[in-house]
Amino acid sequence: VEEFLLKNELNDFVVQEIVNQHSFFKRFNPSSNNTLRVLTYRSLVDDRIHVLHTLLRIGAEGSFLDHDNHGGVSIAINSNGELADWSYDRHGLKHSTFNGVDFKTIKSVPFYVQVCREATKIAYQTFYCRLLALDFTVSSEGVVQLLDVNCWHNGITHYQLNNGTLFDHLTDEILQYCYDKEVWNILRVRVK
């Protein structure tokens, strides 16, 4: 059966070892691996890596995935590693509780500093993309593990719902780059 599935699967898929997640993250939903999503940006001005946003993604009860398109939510984590008091689903609806967990009762997110450090290190080693969304988990033993690097289709909705503008104080440098960049639009017309 597995061989049939692999040969006939035309979409992408991931084969990875099962990770028993840390108890802090497991409490949000034990059926999914609830991940820390870190959005990094490599500056157009000086190539420095900036952590733009960090979210905790939580799967819906009974779901294997933490994706919002499978009923999950995302919650902002501020630069001090503190969890926001509410989450957002894919429709932009705000939730102060999810899967029976009241977010106001939880503040500090463990391993936040280590996750951001790892995300920055990986982003510095990735030269072909200035915007990366990295998904991390933490094992039951407290080991930070990278699950996924997203180079496109990162989505901006949840970052902006949770934290406001996507690029924050770096917006001006991006706009200036776009204004200064010479762009050629070529339209080819085929005449019969």
Contact map, one row per residue, 1 for C-alpha under 8 A:
111110000000000000000000000000000000000000000000000000000000000000000000000000000000000000000000000000000000000000000000000000000000000000000000000000000000000000000000000000000000000000000000
111111000000000000000000000000000000000000000000000000000000000000000000000000000000000000000000000000000000000000000000000000000000000000000000000000000000000000000000000000000000000000000000
111111100000000000000000000000000000000000000000000000000000000000000000000000000000000000000000000000000000000000000000000000000000000000000000000000000000000000000000000000000000000000000000
111111110000000000000000000000000000000000000000000000000000000000000000000000000000000000000000000000000000000000000000000000000000000000000000000000000000000000000000000000000000000000000000
111111111000000000000000000000000000000000000000000000000000000000000000000000000000000000000000000000000000000000000000000000000000000000000000000000000000000000000000000000000000000000000000
011111111000000000000000000000000000000000000000000000000000000000000000000000000000000000000000000000000000000000000000000000000000000000000000000000000000000000000000000000000000000000000000
001111111000000000000000000000000000000000000000000000000000000000000000000000000000000000000000000000000000000000000000000000000000000000000000000000000000000000000000000000000000000000000000
000111111100000000000000000000000000000000000000000000000000000000000000000000000000000000000000000000000000000000000000000000000000000000000000000000000000000000000000000000000000000000000000
000011111111000000000000000000000000000000000000000000000000000000000000000000000000000000000000000000000000000000000000000000000000000000000000000000000000000000000000000000000000000000000000
000000011111000000000000000000000000000000000000000000000000000000000000000000000000000000000000000000000000000000000000000000000000000000000000000000000000000000000000000000000000000000000000
000000001111100000000000000000000000000000000000000000000000000000000000000000000000000000000000000000000000000000000000000000000000000000000000000000000000000000000000000000000000000000000000
000000001111110000000000000000000000000000000000000000000000000000000000000000000000000000000000000000000000000000000000000000000000000000000000000000000000000000000000000000000000000000000000
000000000011111000000000000000000000000000000000000000000000000000000000000000000000000000000000000000000000000000000000000000000000000000000000000000000000000000000000000000000000000000000000
000000000001111100000000000000000000000000000000000000000000000000000000000000000000000000000000000000000000000000000000000000000000000000000000000000000000000000000000000000000000000000000000
000000000000111110000000000000000000000000000000000000000000000000000000000000000000000000000000000000000000000000000000000000000000000000000000000000000000000000000000000000000000000000000000
000000000000011111000000000000000000000000000000000000000000000000000000000000000000000000000000000000000000000000000000000000000000000000000000000000000000000000000000000000000000000000000000
000000000000001111100000000000000000000000000000000000000000000000000000000000000000000000000000000000000000000000000000000000000000000000000000000000000000000000000000000000000000000000000000
000000000000000111110000000000000000000000000000000000000000000000000000000000000000000000000000000000000000000000000000000000000000000000000000000000000000000000000000000000000000000000000000
000000000000000011111000000000001000000000000000000000000000000000000000000000000000000000000000000000000000000000000000000000000000000000100000000000000000000000000000000000000000000000000000
000000000000000001111100000000000000000000000000000000000000000000000000000000000000000000000000000000000000000000000000000000000000000000110000000000000000000000000000000000000000000000000000
000000000000000000111110110000001000000000000000000000000000000000000000000000000000000000000000000000000000000000000000000000000000000011110000000000000000000000000000000000000000000000000000
000000000000000000011111110000000000000000000000000000000000000000000000000000000000000000000000000000000000000000000000000000000000000001111100000000000000000000000000000000000000000000000000
000000000000000000001111111000000000000000000000000000000000000000000000000000000000000000000000000000000000000000000000000000000000000000010000000000000000000000000000000000000000000000000000
000000000000000000000111111100000000000000000000000000000000000000000000000000000000000000000000000000000000010000000000000000000000000000000000000000000000000000000000000000000000000000000000
000000000000000000001111111110001110000000000000000000000000000000000000000000000000000000000000000000000000000000000000000000000000000001000000000000000000000000000000000000000000000000000000
000000000000000000001111111111011100000000000000000000000000000000000000000000000000000000000000000000000000000000000000000000000000000000000000000000000000000000000000000000000000000000000000
000000000000000000000011111111000000000000000000000000000000000000000000000000000000000000000000000010000000000000000000000000000000000000000000000000000000000000000000000000000000000000000000
000000000000000000000001111111000100000000000000000000000110000000000000000000000000000000000000011010000000000000000000000000000000000000000000000000000000000000000000000000000000000000000000
000000000000000000000000111111111100000000000000000000000111110000000000000000000000000000000000001000000000000000000000000000000000000000000000000000000000000000000000000000000000000000000000
000000000000000000000000011111111000000000000000000000000000000000000000000000000000000000000000000000000000000000000000000000000000000000000000000000000000000000000000000000000000000000000000
000000000000000000000000000011111000000000000000000000000010111110000000000000000000000000000000000000000000000000000000000000000000000000000000000000000000000000000000000000000000000000000000
000000000000000000000000010011111100000000000000000000000111011111000000000000000000000000000000000000000000000000000000000000000000000000000000000000000000000000000000000000000000000000000000
000000000000000000101000110011111110000000000000000000000110000111000000000000000000000000000000000000000000000000000000000000000000000010000000000000000000000000000000000000000000000000000000
000000000000000000000000110110011111000000000000000000011110000011000000000000000000000000000000000000000000000000000000000000000000000010000000000000000000000000000000000000000000000000000000
000000000000000000000000100000001111100000000000000000011100000001000000000000000000000000000000000000000000000000000000000000000000001110000000000000000000000000000000000000000000000000000000
000000000000000000000000000000000111110000000000000001111000000000000000000000000000000000000000000000000000000000100000000000000000001110000000000000000000000000000000000000000000000000000000
000000000000000000000000000000000011111000000000000001111000000000000000000000000000000000000000000000000000000000000000000000000000111100000000000000000000000000000000000000000000000000000000
000000000000000000000000000000000001111100000000001111100000000000000000000000000000000000000000000000000000000000010010000000000001111000000000000000000000000000000000000000000000000000000000
000000000000000000000000000000000000111110000000001111000000000000000000000000000000000000000000000000000000000000000000000000000011110000000000000000000000000000000000000000000000000000000000
000000000000000000000000000000000000011111000000111110000000000000000000000000000000000000000000000000000000000000000011001000000111110000000000000000000000000000000000000000000000000000000000
000000000000000000000000000000000000001111100000111100000000000000000000000000000000000000000000000000000000000000000000000000000111000000000000000000000000000000000000000000000000000000000000
000000000000000000000000000000000000000111110011110000000000000000000000000000000000000000000000000000000000000000000000001100001110000000000000000000000000000000000000000000000000000000000000
000000000000000000000000000000000000000011111111110000000000000000000000000000000000000000000000000000000000000000000000000000000100000000000000000000000000000000000000000000000000000000000000
000000000000000000000000000000000000000001111110000000000000000000000000000000000000000000000000000000000000000000000000000000000000000000000000000000000000000000000000000011001000000000000000
000000000000000000000000000000000000000000111110000000000000000000000000000000000000000000000000000000000000000000000000000000000000000000000000000000000000000000000000000010000000000000000000
000000000000000000000000000000000000000000111111000000000000000000000000000000000000000000000000000000000000000000000000000000000000000000000000000000000000000000000000000000000000000000000000
000000000000000000000000000000000000000001111111100000000000000000000000000000000000000000000000000000000000000000000000000000000000000000000000000000000000000000000000000000000000000000000000
000000000000000000000000000000000000000001100111110000000000000000000000000000000000000000000000000000000000000000000000000100000000000000000000000000000000000000000000000000000000000000000000
000000000000000000000000000000000000000111100011111000000000000000000000000000000000000000000000000000000000000000000001001100000000000000000000000000000000000000000000000000000000000000000000
000000000000000000000000000000000000000111100001111100000000000000000000000000000000000000000000000000000000000000000001000000000000000000000000000000000000000000000000000000000000000000000000
000000000000000000000000000000000000011110000000111111000000000000000000000000000000000000000000000000000000000000010001000000000000000000000000000000000000000000000000000000000000000000000000
000000000000000000000000000000000000011110000000011111000000000000000000000000000000000000000000000000000000000000000000000000000000000000000000000000000000000000000111000000000000000000000000
000000000000000000000000000000000000011100000000001111100000000000000000000111000000000000000000000000000000000000000000000000000000000000000000000000000000001000100000000000000000000000000000
000000000000000000000000000000000001111000000000001111110000000000000000000111000000000000000000000000000000000000000000000000000000000000000000000000000000000000000000000000000000000000000000
000000000000000000000000000000000001110000000000000011111000000000000000011110000000000000000000000000000000000000000000000000000000000000000000000000000000001000000000000000000000000000000000
000000000000000000000000000000000111100000000000000001111100000000000000011110000000000000000000000000000000000000000000000000000000000000000000000000000000000000000000000000000000000000000000
000000000000000000000000000000000111100000000000000000111110000001110001111000000000000000000000000000000000000000000000000000000000000000000000000000000000000000000000000000000000000000000000
000000000000000000000000000110011110000000000000000000011111000001100001110000000000000000000000000000000000000000000000000000000000000000000000000000000000000000000000000000000000000000000000
000000000000000000000000000110111100000000000000000000001111111111110111100000000000000000000000000000000000000000000000000000000000000000000000000000000000000000000000000000000000000000000000
000000000000000000000000000010010000000000000000000000000111111011000111100000000000000000000000001000000000000000000000000000000000000000000000000000000000000000000000000000000000000000000000
000000000000000000000000000010100000000000000000000000000011111000000000000000000000000000000000001000000000000000000000000000000000000000000000000000000000000000000000000000000000000000000000
000000000000000000000000000010110000000000000000000000000011111100000000000000000000000000000000000000000000000000000000000000000000000000000000000000000000000000000000000000000000000000000000
000000000000000000000000000000110000000000000000000000000011111111000100000000000000000000000000000000000000000000000000000000000000000000000000000000000000000000000000000000000000000000000000
000000000000000000000000000000111000000000000000000000000010011111000000000000000000000000000000000000000000000000000000000000000000000000000000000000000000000000000000000000000000000000000000
000000000000000000000000000000111100000000000000000000000011001111100101000000000000000000000000000000000000000000000000000000000000000000000000000000000000000000000000000000000000000000000000
000000000000000000000000000000011110000000000000000000001111001111110111100000000000000000000000000000000000000000000000000000000000000000000000000000000000000000000000000000000000000000000000
000000000000000000000000000000000000000000000000000000001110000011111111100000000000000000000000000000000000000000000000000000000000000000000000000000000000000000000000000000000000000000000000
000000000000000000000000000000000000000000000000000000001010000001111111110000000000000011000000000000000000000000000000000000000000000000000000000000000000000000000000000000000000000000000000
000000000000000000000000000000000000000000000000000000000000000000111111000000000000000001000000000000000000000000000000000000000000000000000000000000000000000000000000000000000000000000000000
000000000000000000000000000000000000000000000000000000000011001011111111000000000000000000000000000000000000000000000000000000000000000000000000000000000000000000000000000000000000000000000000
000000000000000000000000000000000000000000000000000000000011000001111111100000000000000011000000000000000000000000000000000000000000000000000000000000000000000000000000000000000000000000000000
000000000000000000000000000000000000000000000000000000001111000011111111110000000000000011000000000000000000000000000000000000000000000000000000000000000000000000000000000000000000000000000000
000000000000000000000000000000000000000000000000000000001111000001110011111000000000001111000000000000000000000000000000000000000000000000000000000000000000000000000000000000000000000000000000
000000000000000000000000000000000000000000000000000000111100000000010001111100000000001110000000000000000000000000000000000000000000000000000000000000000000010001000000000000000000000000000000
000000000000000000000000000000000000000000000000000000111000000000000000111110000011011100000000000000000000000000000000000000000000000000000000000000000000000001000000000000000000000000000000
000000000000000000000000000000000000000000000000000011110000000000000000011111000011001000000000000000000000000000000000000000000000000000000000000000000000001001100000000000000000000000000000
000000000000000000000000000000000000000000000000000011110000000000000000001111111111000000000000000000000000100000000000000000000000000000000000000000000000000000000000000000000000000000000000
000000000000000000000000000000000000000000000000000011000000000000000000000111111111000000000000000000000000000000000000000000000000000000000000000000000000000000000000000000000000000000000000
000000000000000000000000000000000000000000000000000000000000000000000000000011111100000000000000000000000000000000000000000000000000000000000000000000000000000000000000000000000000000000000000
000000000000000000000000000000000000000000000000000000000000000000000000000011111100000000000000000000000000000000000000000000000000000000000000000000000000000000000000000000000000000000000000
000000000000000000000000000000000000000000000000000000000000000000000000000011111110000000000000000000000001110110000000000000000000000000000000000000000000000000000000000000000000000000000000
000000000000000000000000000000000000000000000000000000000000000000000000000011111111000000000000000000000011100000000000000000000000000000000000000000000000000000000000000000000000000000000000
000000000000000000000000000000000000000000000000000000000000000000000000001111001111100000000000000000100111100000000000000000000000000000000000000000000000000000000000000000000000000000000000
000000000000000000000000000000000000000000000000000000000000000000000000001111000111111000000000000000110010000000000000000000000000000000000000000000000000000000000000000000000000000000000000
000000000000000000000000000000000000000000000000000000000000000000000000000000000011111000000001000000110000000000000000000000000000000000000000000000000000000000000000000000000000000000000000
000000000000000000000000000000000000000000000000000000000000000000000000001000000001111100000111100000110000000000000000000000000000000000000000000000000000000000000000000000000000000000000000
000000000000000000000000000000000000000000000000000000000000000000000000111100000001111110000111100000000000000000000000000000000000000000000000000000000000000001000000000000000000000000000000
000000000000000000000000000000000000000000000000000000000000000000000000111000000000011111111110000000000000000000000000000000000000000000000000000000000000010011000000000000000000000000000000
000000000000000000000000000000000000000000000000000000000000000000010011110000000000001111111110000000000000000000000000000000000000000000000000000000000000000000000000000000000000000000000000
000000000000000000000000000000000000000000000000000000000000000000011011100000000000000111111000000000000000000000000000000000000000000000000000000000000000010000000000000000000000000000000000
000000000000000000000000000000000000000000000000000000000000000000000000000000000000000111111000000000000000000000000000000000000000000000000000000000000000000000000000000000000000000000000000
000000000000000000000000000000000000000000000000000000000000000000000000000000000000000111111100000000000000000000000000000000000000000000000000000000000000000010000000000000000000000000000000
000000000000000000000000000000000000000000000000000000000000000000000000000000000000000111111110000000000000000000000000000000000000000000000000000000000000000000000000000000000000000000000000
000000000000000000000000000000000000000000000000000000000000000000000000000000000000011110011111000000000000000000000000000000000000000000000000000000000000000000000000000000000000000000000000
000000000000000000000000000000000000000000000000000000000000000000000000000000000000011110001111110000000000000000000000000000000000000000000000000000000000000000000000000000000000000000000000
000000000000000000000000000000000000000000000000000000000000000000000000000000000000111000000111110001110000000000000000000000000000000000000000000000000000000000000000000000000000000000000000
000000000000000000000000000000000000000000000000000000000000000000000000000000000000011000000011111111100000000000000000000000000000000000000000000000000000000000000000000000000000000000000000
000000000000000000000000000100000000000000000000000000000000000000000000000000000000000000000011111111000000000000000000000000000000000000000000000000000000000000000000000000000000000000000000
000000000000000000000000000110000000000000000000000000000001100000000000000000000000000000000000111110000000000000000000000000000000000000000000000000000000000000000000000000000000000000000000
000000000000000000000000000000000000000000000000000000000000000000000000000000000000000000000000111111000000000000000000000000000000000000000000000000000000000000000000000000000000000000000000
000000000000000000000000001100000000000000000000000000000000000000000000000000000000000000000000111111100000000000000000000000000000000000000000000000000000000000000000000000000000000000000000
000000000000000000000000000000000000000000000000000000000000000000000000000000000000000000000001110111111100000000000000000000000000000000000000000000000000000000000000000000000000000000000000
000000000000000000000000000000000000000000000000000000000000000000000000000000000011110000000001100011111110000000000000000000000000000000000000000000000000000000000000000000000000000000000000
000000000000000000000000000000000000000000000000000000000000000000000000000000000001110000000001000001111110000000000000000000000000000000000000000000000000000000000000000000000000000000000000
000000000000000000000000000000000000000000000000000000000000000000000000000000000000000000000000000001111110000000000000000000000000000000000000000000000000000000000000000000000000000000000000
000000000000000000000000000000000000000000000000000000000000000000000000000000000010000000000000000001111111000000000000000000000000000000000000000000000000000000000000000000000000000000000000
000000000000000000000000000000000000000000000000000000000000000000000000000000000111000000000000000000111111100000000000000000000000000000000000000000000000000000000000000000000000000000000000
000000000000000000000000000000000000000000000000000000000000000000000000000000001110000000000000000000000111110000000000000000000000000000000000000000000000000000000000000000000000000000000000
000000000000000000000000000000000000000000000000000000000000000000000000000010001110000000000000000000000011111100000000000000000000000000000000000000000000000000000000000000000000000000000000
000000000000000000000001000000000000000000000000000000000000000000000000000000001000000000000000000000000001111100000000000000000000000000000000000000000000000000000000000000000000000000000000
000000000000000000000000000000000000000000000000000000000000000000000000000000000000000000000000000000000000111111100000000000000000000001000101000000000000000000000000000000000000000000000000
000000000000000000000000000000000000000000000000000000000000000000000000000000001000000000000000000000000000111111110000000000000000000000000000000000000000000000000000000000000000000000000000
000000000000000000000000000000000000000000000000000000000000000000000000000000001000000000000000000000000000001111111000000000000000000000000000000000000000000000000000000000000000000000000000
000000000000000000000000000000000000000000000000000000000000000000000000000000000000000000000000000000000000001111111100000000000000000000000001000000000000000000000000000000000000000000000000
000000000000000000000000000000000001000000000000000000000000000000000000000000000000000000000000000000000000001111111110000000000000000100000001000000000000000000000000000000000000000000000000
000000000000000000000000000000000000010000000000001000000000000000000000000000000000000000000000000000000000000111111111000000000000000000000000000000000000000000000000000000000000000000000000
000000000000000000000000000000000000000000000000000000000000000000000000000000000000000000000000000000000000000011111111100000000000000000000000000000000000000000000000000000000000000000000000
000000000000000000000000000000000000000000000000000000000000000000000000000000000000000000000000000000000000000001111111110000000000000000000000000000000000000000000000000000000000000000000000
000000000000000000000000000000000000010100000000000000000000000000000000000000000000000000000000000000000000000000111111111000000000010000000000000000000000000000000000000000000000000000000000
000000000000000000000000000000000000000100000000111000000000000000000000000000000000000000000000000000000000000000011111111100000000000000000000000000000000000000000000000000000000000000000000
000000000000000000000000000000000000000000000000000000000000000000000000000000000000000000000000000000000000000000001111111110000000000000000000000000000000000000000000000000000000000000000000
000000000000000000000000000000000000000000000000000000000000000000000000000000000000000000000000000000000000000000000111111111000000000000000000000000000000000000000000000000000000000000000000
000000000000000000000000000000000000000101000000100000000000000000000000000000000000000000000000000000000000000000000011111111100001000000000000000000000000000000000000000000000000000000000000
000000000000000000000000000000000000000001000001100000000000000000000000000000000000000000000000000000000000000000000001111111100000000000000000000000000000000000000000000000000000000000000000
000000000000000000000000000000000000000000000000000000000000000000000000000000000000000000000000000000000000000000000000111111100000000000000000000000000000000000000000000000000000000000000000
000000000000000000000000000000000000000000000000000000000000000000000000000000000000000000000000000000000000000000000000011111111000000000000000000000000000000000000000000000000000000000000000
000000000000000000000000000000000000000000000000000000000000000000000000000000000000000000000000000000000000000000000000001111111100000000000000000000000000000000000000000000000000000000000000
000000000000000000000000000000000000000000000000000000000000000000000000000000000000000000000000000000000000000000000000000001111100000000000000000000000000000000000000000000000000000000000000
000000000000000000000000000000000000000001000000000000000000000000000000000000000000000000000000000000000000000000000000000001111111000000000000000000100000000000000000000000000000000000000000
000000000000000000000000000000000000000111100000000000000000000000000000000000000000000000000000000000000000000000000000000000111111000000000000000000000000000000000000000000000000000000000000
000000000000000000000000000000000000001111000000000000000000000000000000000000000000000000000000000000000000000000000000000000001111100000000000000000100000000000000000000000000000000000000000
000000000000000000000000000000000000011110000000000000000000000000000000000000000000000000000000000000000000000000000000001000001111110000000000000011110100000000000000000000000000000000000000
000000000000000000000000000000000000111100000000000000000000000000000000000000000000000000000000000000000000000000000000000000000011111000000000000011100100000000000000000000000000000000000000
000000000000000000000000000000000000111100000000000000000000000000000000000000000000000000000000000000000000000000000010000000000001111100000000011111000000000000000000000000000000000000000000
000000000000000000000000000000000011110000000000000000000000000000000000000000000000000000000000000000000000000000000000000000000000111110000000011110000000000000000000000000000000000000000000
000000000000000000000000000000000011100000000000000000000000000000000000000000000000000000000000000000000000000000100000000000000000011111000001111100000000000000000000000000000000000000000000
000000000000000000001000000000001111000000000000000000000000000000000000000000000000000000000000000000000000000000000000000000000000001111100001111000000000000000000000000000000000000000000000
000000000000000000001100100000000000000000000000000000000000000000000000000000000000000000000000000000000000001000000000000000000000000111111111100000000000000000000000000000000000000000000000
000000000000000000111100000000000000000000000000000000000000000000000000000000000000000000000000000000000000000000000000000000000000000011111111100000000000000000000000000000000000000000000000
000000000000000000011110000000000000000000000000000000000000000000000000000000000000000000000000000000000000000000000000000000000000000001111110000000000000000000000000000000000000000000000000
000000000000000000000100000000000000000000000000000000000000000000000000000000000000000000000000000000000000000000000000000000000000000001111110000000000000000000000000000000000000000000000000
000000000000000000000100000000000000000000000000000000000000000000000000000000000000000000000000000000000000001000000000000000000000000001111111000000000000000000000000000000000000000000000000
000000000000000000000000000000000000000000000000000000000000000000000000000000000000000000000000000000000000000000000000000000000000000001111111100000000000000000000000000000000000000000000000
000000000000000000000000000000000000000000000000000000000000000000000000000000000000000000000000000000000000001001100000000000000000000111100111110000000000000000000000000000000000000000000000
000000000000000000000000000000000000000000000000000000000000000000000000000000000000000000000000000000000000000000000000000000000000000111100011111000000000000000000000000000000000000000000000
000000000000000000000000000000000000000000000000000000000000000000000000000000000000000000000000000000000000000000000000000000000000011110000001111110000000000000000000000000000000000000000000
000000000000000000000000000000000000000000000000000000000000000000000000000000000000000000000000000000000000000000000000000000000000011110000000111110000000000000000000000000000000000000000000
000000000000000000000000000000000000000000000000000000000000000000000000000000000000000000000000000000000000000000000000000000000000011100000000011111000000000000000000000000000000000000000000
000000000000000000000000000000000000000000000000000000000000000000000000000000000000000000000000000000000000000000000000000000000001111000000000011111100000000000000000000000000000000000000000
000000000000000000000000000000000000000000000000000000000000000000000000000000000000000000000000000000000000000000000000000000000001110000000000000111111100000000000000000000000000000000000000
000000000000000000000000000000000000000000000000000000000000000000000000000000000000000000000000000000000000000000000000000000001011100000000000000011111100000000000000000000000000000000000000
000000000000000000000000000000000000000000000000000000000000000000000000000000000000000000000000000000000000000000000000000000000001000000000000000001111100000000000000000000000000000000000000
000000000000000000000000000000000000000000000000000000000000000000000000000000000000000000000000000000000000000000000000000000000000000000000000000001111110000000000000000000000000000000000000
000000000000000000000000000000000000000000000000000000000000000000000000000000000000000000000000000000000000000000000000000000000001100000000000000001111111000000000000000000000000000000000000
000000000000000000000000000000000000000000000000000000000000000000000000000000000000000000000000000000000000000000000000000000000000000000000000000000001111111000000000000000000000000000000000
000000000000000000000000000000000000000000000000000000000000000000000000000000000000000000000000000000000000000000000000000000000000000000000000000000000111111100000100000000000000000000000000
000000000000000000000000000000000000000000000000000000000000000000000000000000000000000000000000000000000000000000000000000000000000000000000000000000000011111110000000000000000000000000000000
000000000000000000000000000000000000000000000000000000000000000000000000010000000000000101000000000000000000000000000000000000000000000000000000000000000011111111000000000000000000000000000000
000000000000000000000000000000000000000000000000000010100000000000000000000100000000000000000000000000000000000000000000000000000000000000000000000000000011111111111100000000000000000000000000
000000000000000000000000000000000000000000000000000000000000000000000000000000000000000000000000000000000000000000000000000000000000000000000000000000000001111111111100000000000000000000000000
000000000000000000000000000000000000000000000000000000000000000000000000000000000000000100010000000000000000000000000000000000000000000000000000000000000000111111110000000000000000000000000000
000000000000000000000000000000000000000000000000000000000000000000000000011100000000001100000000000000000000000000000000000000000000000000000000000000000000011111110000000000000000000000000000
000000000000000000000000000000000000000000000000000010000000000000000000000100000000000000000000000000000000000000000000000000000000000000000000000000000000001111111100000000000000000000000000
000000000000000000000000000000000000000000000000000000000000000000000000000000000000000000000000000000000000000000000000000000000000000000000000000000000000001111111101000000000000000000000000
000000000000000000000000000000000000000000000000000000000000000000000000000000000000000000000000000000000000000000000000000000000000000000000000000000000000001100111111000000000000000000000000
000000000000000000000000000000000000000000000000000100000000000000000000000000000000000000000000000000000000000000000000000000000000000000000000000000000001001100111111000000000000000000000000
000000000000000000000000000000000000000000000000000100000000000000000000000000000000000000000000000000000000000000000000000000000000000000000000000000000000000000001111111000000000000000000000
000000000000000000000000000000000000000000000000000100000000000000000000000000000000000000000000000000000000000000000000000000000000000000000000000000000000000000011111111000000000000000000000
000000000000000000000000000000000000000000000000000000000000000000000000000000000000000000000000000000000000000000000000000000000000000000000000000000000000000000000011111100000000000000000000
000000000000000000000000000000000000000000000000000000000000000000000000000000000000000000000000000000000000000000000000000000000000000000000000000000000000000000000011111111000000000000000000
000000000000000000000000000000000000000000000000000000000000000000000000000000000000000000000000000000000000000000000000000000000000000000000000000000000000000000000011111111100000000000000000
000000000000000000000000000000000000000000000000000000000000000000000000000000000000000000000000000000000000000000000000000000000000000000000000000000000000000000000000111111110000000000000000
000000000000000000000000000000000000000000011000000000000000000000000000000000000000000000000000000000000000000000000000000000000000000000000000000000000000000000000000011111111000000000000000
000000000000000000000000000000000000000000010000000000000000000000000000000000000000000000000000000000000000000000000000000000000000000000000000000000000000000000000000011111111100000000000000
000000000000000000000000000000000000000000000000000000000000000000000000000000000000000000000000000000000000000000000000000000000000000000000000000000000000000000000000001111111110000000000000
000000000000000000000000000000000000000000000000000000000000000000000000000000000000000000000000000000000000000000000000000000000000000000000000000000000000000000000000000111111111000000000000
000000000000000000000000000000000000000000010000000000000000000000000000000000000000000000000000000000000000000000000000000000000000000000000000000000000000000000000000000011111111100000000000
000000000000000000000000000000000000000000000000000000000000000000000000000000000000000000000000000000000000000000000000000000000000000000000000000000000000000000000000000001111111100000000000
000000000000000000000000000000000000000000000000000000000000000000000000000000000000000000000000000000000000000000000000000000000000000000000000000000000000000000000000000000111111100000000000
000000000000000000000000000000000000000000000000000000000000000000000000000000000000000000000000000000000000000000000000000000000000000000000000000000000000000000000000000000011111110000000000
000000000000000000000000000000000000000000000000000000000000000000000000000000000000000000000000000000000000000000000000000000000000000000000000000000000000000000000000000000001111111000000000
000000000000000000000000000000000000000000000000000000000000000000000000000000000000000000000000000000000000000000000000000000000000000000000000000000000000000000000000000000000001111100000000
000000000000000000000000000000000000000000000000000000000000000000000000000000000000000000000000000000000000000000000000000000000000000000000000000000000000000000000000000000000000111110000000
000000000000000000000000000000000000000000000000000000000000000000000000000000000000000000000000000000000000000000000000000000000000000000000000000000000000000000000000000000000000011111000000
000000000000000000000000000000000000000000000000000000000000000000000000000000000000000000000000000000000000000000000000000000000000000000000000000000000000000000000000000000000000001111100000
000000000000000000000000000000000000000000000000000000000000000000000000000000000000000000000000000000000000000000000000000000000000000000000000000000000000000000000000000000000000000111110000
000000000000000000000000000000000000000000000000000000000000000000000000000000000000000000000000000000000000000000000000000000000000000000000000000000000000000000000000000000000000000011111000
000000000000000000000000000000000000000000000000000000000000000000000000000000000000000000000000000000000000000000000000000000000000000000000000000000000000000000000000000000000000000001111100
000000000000000000000000000000000000000000000000000000000000000000000000000000000000000000000000000000000000000000000000000000000000000000000000000000000000000000000000000000000000000000111110
000000000000000000000000000000000000000000000000000000000000000000000000000000000000000000000000000000000000000000000000000000000000000000000000000000000000000000000000000000000000000000011111
000000000000000000000000000000000000000000000000000000000000000000000000000000000000000000000000000000000000000000000000000000000000000000000000000000000000000000000000000000000000000000001111
000000000000000000000000000000000000000000000000000000000000000000000000000000000000000000000000000000000000000000000000000000000000000000000000000000000000000000000000000000000000000000000111
